[in-house]
Amino acid sequence: MNKKLLTIFLSLFLVGILSISCSNEDKTAPKGIEQYNGNSYVSVESYTVPQGTGYLWVSVKDSKVRMNASSDQTSEPSYQGYMDVTGSGTDYSFSTDYYGQPNGIEGTLKFAPDGSTVTVNYSKNLEMPSIEGQDIVCNKR
């Protein structure tokens, strides 16, 4: 009888541990870029663009990202297509063609844990090579 009772308690204990482990999976699994869907960000500082001085805008929509420049921090530019990103949590990489040049623009996005900022760093930018290697901090709008 003791052996049966011990087996029952051990089985219940294991079932309880497994159910707790499975129920926490959703909360601890890293989330993708979709957690930032609908957010727009604008750079804190201006930088030199081919047309003069501008601010970098970043938009996340449908789990994709688009970046564009605007002359100010209040007028969000029109976006003409979004690019895929890879990564999870707060760290992502992007790469896109630039006028027929494969991977002509590429870099990283690092979101603050609360989503209030994103830091963009271009490792390659054929359109504006002067901003390569700079951390461009953008605040959520």
C-alpha positions as CSV (number, residue, x, y, z in Angstrom):
1,M,0.0,0.0,0.0
2,N,2.8,2.4,0.9
3,K,4.4,1.7,-2.5
4,K,1.2,2.6,-4.4
5,L,0.7,5.7,-2.3
6,L,4.3,6.8,-2.9
7,T,3.9,6.2,-6.6
8,I,0.7,8.3,-6.8
9,F,2.3,11.2,-4.9
10,L,5.4,11.1,-7.1
11,S,3.2,11.1,-10.2
12,L,1.2,14.0,-9.0
13,F,4.4,15.9,-8.1
14,L,5.9,15.4,-11.6
15,V,2.6,16.4,-13.3
16,G,2.5,19.5,-11.2
17,I,6.1,20.4,-12.1
18,L,5.5,19.8,-15.8
19,S,2.3,21.9,-15.8
20,I,4.1,24.9,-14.1
21,S,7.0,24.6,-16.6
22,C,4.7,24.6,-19.6
23,S,2.6,27.4,-18.4
24,N,5.6,29.7,-18.0
25,E,6.8,29.0,-21.6
26,D,4.8,31.9,-23.0
27,K,6.2,34.4,-20.5
28,T,9.8,33.6,-20.8
29,A,10.2,32.9,-24.5
30,P,11.8,35.7,-26.4
31,K,9.4,37.8,-28.5
32,G,10.0,38.9,-32.0
33,I,9.9,42.3,-33.7
34,E,6.1,42.1,-33.7
35,Q,6.2,43.4,-30.1
36,Y,7.1,46.8,-31.6
37,N,4.4,46.8,-34.4
38,G,2.7,50.2,-34.8
39,N,5.6,52.1,-33.2
40,S,7.5,55.0,-34.8
41,Y,10.8,56.4,-33.6
42,V,12.7,59.5,-34.5
43,S,16.4,60.3,-34.0
44,V,17.4,62.5,-31.1
45,E,19.9,64.4,-33.2
46,S,20.0,65.5,-36.8
47,Y,22.6,64.3,-39.3
48,T,23.7,65.2,-42.8
49,V,21.7,63.6,-45.6
50,P,22.1,64.2,-49.4
51,Q,19.4,66.8,-49.3
52,G,20.9,68.7,-46.3
53,T,20.1,68.0,-42.6
54,G,17.6,65.5,-41.5
55,Y,16.3,63.2,-38.8
56,L,16.1,59.4,-39.0
57,W,12.7,57.9,-38.6
58,V,12.1,54.2,-37.9
59,S,8.7,52.5,-38.3
60,V,7.7,49.0,-37.4
61,K,4.7,47.6,-39.2
62,D,3.5,44.0,-39.8
63,S,6.8,42.7,-38.2
64,K,8.9,44.6,-40.7
65,V,10.9,47.8,-40.5
66,R,11.3,50.9,-42.6
67,M,13.7,53.8,-42.1
68,N,13.6,57.1,-43.8
69,A,14.8,60.7,-43.3
70,S,12.6,63.8,-42.6
71,S,13.6,67.4,-42.3
72,D,12.2,67.6,-38.7
73,Q,11.2,65.5,-35.7
74,T,7.5,66.1,-36.0
75,S,6.7,65.2,-39.7
76,E,6.9,61.5,-40.1
77,P,8.0,60.7,-43.7
78,S,6.1,58.4,-46.2
79,Y,7.5,54.9,-46.2
80,Q,7.7,53.0,-49.4
81,G,8.0,49.4,-48.4
82,Y,9.3,47.6,-45.3
83,M,12.2,45.2,-44.9
84,D,12.5,42.0,-43.1
85,V,14.6,41.8,-40.0
86,T,16.2,38.9,-38.1
87,G,16.7,38.5,-34.4
88,S,14.6,38.4,-31.3
89,G,14.0,40.1,-28.0
90,T,15.6,43.6,-28.3
91,D,18.3,42.9,-30.9
92,Y,17.7,42.7,-34.7
93,S,19.7,42.9,-38.0
94,F,18.5,44.2,-41.3
95,S,19.8,44.1,-44.8
96,T,18.3,45.5,-48.0
97,D,19.3,46.1,-51.6
98,Y,20.1,49.7,-52.7
99,Y,19.4,50.5,-56.3
100,G,20.4,47.0,-57.5
101,Q,23.3,46.6,-55.1
102,P,22.7,43.5,-53.0
103,N,22.9,44.3,-49.3
104,G,23.7,47.9,-50.0
105,I,22.2,49.0,-46.7
106,E,22.7,46.8,-43.6
107,G,23.0,47.2,-39.9
108,T,21.5,46.5,-36.5
109,L,18.6,47.7,-34.3
110,K,18.8,47.6,-30.5
111,F,15.5,48.3,-28.7
112,A,15.4,49.4,-25.1
113,P,13.8,46.7,-22.9
114,D,10.7,48.9,-22.5
115,G,10.5,49.8,-26.2
116,S,11.0,53.6,-25.5
117,T,14.1,53.9,-27.8
118,V,15.8,52.1,-30.6
119,T,19.5,52.5,-31.5
120,V,20.3,52.1,-35.2
121,N,23.8,51.3,-36.3
122,Y,24.6,51.0,-40.0
123,S,27.5,48.7,-40.8
124,K,27.0,49.5,-44.5
125,N,25.1,52.4,-46.1
126,L,25.7,53.1,-49.8
127,E,23.3,56.0,-49.7
128,M,24.9,57.8,-46.7
129,P,28.3,56.2,-45.9
130,S,29.1,59.1,-43.5
131,I,26.7,57.5,-40.9
132,E,28.3,54.1,-41.0
133,G,29.4,52.9,-37.5
134,Q,27.4,55.6,-35.6
135,D,24.9,54.8,-32.9
136,I,21.8,56.7,-33.9
137,V,19.4,56.9,-30.9
138,C,15.7,57.3,-31.8
139,N,12.9,58.0,-29.3
140,K,9.5,56.5,-29.6
141,R,6.9,59.0,-30.9
